[in-house]
Amino acid sequence: MDINRARQILSSSAEIEVQYNGVSVWIDDIKEEDATAIVHLVGGIEEQTEVDIASLEEV
């Protein structure tokens, strides 16, 4: 995924499925200077992880 699409998904009111390593995640924030996103598991605990935006995949 590119950073522009990640920004669109983050600001969208629609529920857009995003996966990281085959697992559904929510994008909580974007760190543009690092090209990373803060994500947490869908339906899981609120534990957040920082991942490369390029490793996110829109389903």
URMO-V840952 format. One record per pair of residues at least 12 apart in sequence whose ideal C-beta (glycine too) atoms are under 6 Angstrom apart, sorted by sequence separation. I is the first residue (numbers start at 1). GAP is how many residues later the second one is. D is the distance in whole Angstrom. If there is no record, write none. Layout:
I,GAP,D ; I,GAP,D
This chain:
27,12,6 ; 38,12,6 ; 39,12,6 ; 25,14,4 ; 26,14,6 ; 36,14,5 ; 37,14,6 ; 25,16,6 ; 26,16,6 ; 36,16,6 ; 37,16,5 ; 10,17,5 ; 9,18,6 ; 24,18,4 ; 35,18,5 ; 6,24,6 ; 6,31,6 ; 20,31,5 ; 20,36,6 ; 18,38,5 ; 19,38,5 ; 18,40,6 ; 19,40,6 ; 17,42,4 ; 6,47,5 ; 3,50,5 ; 1,52,6 ; 1,55,4
